[in-house]
């Protein structure tokens, strides 16, 4: 392992670099070194008009897809034959829309050379309040400067999702037993992601791949439409009800969050030198694997948003996200995901950007009741 | 089968808001074979046009006869050929037919017959080059299936026709056959022959004295015989909304191809490059694209070499917007070099035109700039030719004086060689 500050080799288990003296404990999430733009492959330009709203994304790996910029044919050289835009690889930009009301976009952004974010979605049924709707939104943000984290995050996100394909358990009837059963399933999801990441860790790696983890599971139950969120790290889940203030449901495992908890201003903390250092993650060197868990009963229409910091860096406050959602003025989740990714790229695209959305149209009969059970800490 | 490769030299980095992308594309042809072994395979045609007007003095006429006979001797077996004697009208000197195919295939017998016909050339009459070009076109047209058509034109004087006649004939020949032009002595017009050679994708040069004529003809015919690729096209694709500012050949000579575009499709234009031997040519392509955000990359041009509908090679010209001024400020060495060489050609031609018109101030300024550019771009040939026309006071600053007495041949040699460029080491 090398020092994240000066790149000198570090002794095993060293807490400080012997060359420059800086602490290296938070190395896996150290702010990335300034990137020489010239050495990077290109991004592609995202605009809100890249695709007609409502159309399904082409299946990933299903043959050459049309130009993401203008929709024309892409040449064998990887550039659009009409507008010349360089096409991102399938890993650098992919979209999923399992049902019309659930969609996501995972994009490399502008500054990074590869896309280490990953996303896996699953959804069934109707999102429009007819009942039976169920959505699983998984986002893993592979940590930069670790070996093969783009592979690990993708495998991890799929493994995490696959544990959650069936409805969450109801337990033995009491809230306690249900909460425990749900917590166990999310624990299994985390373990599955962890196992996938560890399996892809190169032997003897000094920079083992690591990733954040955030999952939102939305499902209808007799008690109402429940939204469960589990997370480790600083990828986030939000509930953004139409016309009302949004709320962040995930809890960041970050230095910034600790500083905010200690009373520091959010903006100052997040933009501080350690603002992006995460304190917990998945990977062979993970400190622990217990996710934060929250459960919310949703009322009224709105958006469930799961995203990586590539988006929320530019709109950390839920109010700012609500502004962007309002600006997009759409109820199509793919159109909104494309718009939010475009917004982040327009702000500089300094990191990989993943946006997964579920559109909730339900007018629930139940009054809003929020229970939060943070099983960790 | 000939193989083409294309290599791009450019600085793809544009500053924020930058729109103009410049690139040098080096196209190299290998394995061209010859007119008979390449894709031309015995369907090549050569027409030798010799000025037989009354202005041709005895020494020049004798040298021209010798040179044309030598050129005939270089024609490879199987190639169709004809010899035209040009004066105020064009006469088919060989083969002596009045109907049917106006060319014959080269062999020992036909070459000897042609040489005997050339040996009877005598100067008389005027100079009407339009009739020469038109007859050459008719001769090529009389042979079915010719894929490669090349002519050599020798004259010693200027065209004596009504204005517009020659241009109309050039237009008829453009795209149909190629033509290398040579002027003997100093009584011909460089600008006139350059008009023909440029349009007909050939070369122009001066043969100052009769004793250099045989070698010049031999070299021209050998070069033509080495062209195993009949007709290659340069294709330039530019993205929707972009503008191709110019497409120029910049090596071995400067030839502006911009106006010679024909559309392949709305985004792709085709530019003629004529026949190829084993050689390498450089093209300067400039495209104006819409500026994109910093960090974004796009394709500014696809530059392809095509024969017919077959694209043989492709080079990609890119644009990447960057906020790093160290990257964006650099001008690619090749682009800078050829930009200078293109300006050099223009300065020499404009300077000599001004001098001919008696505008000494303009001539001095332009030729001074030419001296400066020739030195800066390492074009030693241009430098030595310029020094025969001007006295150089300061090469780096481009201050010169026009020589009071200049050998006309030196001035014409400077003019004909103005478009010749030098390469820089890559």
HADDOCK unambig.tbl for C-alpha pairs under 7 A between the chains (distance, minus, plus):
assign (segid A and resid 37 and name CA) (segid B and resid 295 and name CA) 6.69 0.50 0.50
assign (segid A and resid 42 and name CA) (segid B and resid 295 and name CA) 6.71 0.50 0.50
assign (segid A and resid 42 and name CA) (segid B and resid 296 and name CA) 5.58 0.50 0.50
assign (segid A and resid 42 and name CA) (segid B and resid 297 and name CA) 5.06 0.50 0.50
assign (segid A and resid 43 and name CA) (segid B and resid 296 and name CA) 5.60 0.50 0.50
assign (segid A and resid 43 and name CA) (segid B and resid 297 and name CA) 6.74 0.50 0.50
assign (segid A and resid 44 and name CA) (segid B and resid 296 and name CA) 6.27 0.50 0.50
assign (segid A and resid 45 and name CA) (segid B and resid 296 and name CA) 6.84 0.50 0.50
assign (segid A and resid 79 and name CA) (segid B and resid 299 and name CA) 6.57 0.50 0.50
assign (segid A and resid 82 and name CA) (segid B and resid 239 and name CA) 5.48 0.50 0.50
assign (segid A and resid 82 and name CA) (segid B and resid 240 and name CA) 5.47 0.50 0.50
assign (segid A and resid 83 and name CA) (segid B and resid 239 and name CA) 4.62 0.50 0.50
assign (segid A and resid 83 and name CA) (segid B and resid 240 and name CA) 5.02 0.50 0.50
assign (segid A and resid 84 and name CA) (segid B and resid 239 and name CA) 5.24 0.50 0.50
assign (segid A and resid 84 and name CA) (segid B and resid 298 and name CA) 5.47 0.50 0.50
assign (segid A and resid 84 and name CA) (segid B and resid 299 and name CA) 4.58 0.50 0.50
assign (segid A and resid 84 and name CA) (segid B and resid 300 and name CA) 6.62 0.50 0.50
assign (segid A and resid 85 and name CA) (segid B and resid 298 and name CA) 4.62 0.50 0.50
assign (segid A and resid 85 and name CA) (segid B and resid 299 and name CA) 6.17 0.50 0.50
assign (segid A and resid 86 and name CA) (segid B and resid 297 and name CA) 6.39 0.50 0.50
assign (segid A and resid 86 and name CA) (segid B and resid 298 and name CA) 5.26 0.50 0.50
assign (segid A and resid 86 and name CA) (segid B and resid 299 and name CA) 6.72 0.50 0.50
assign (segid A and resid 110 and name CA) (segid B and resid 295 and name CA) 6.16 0.50 0.50
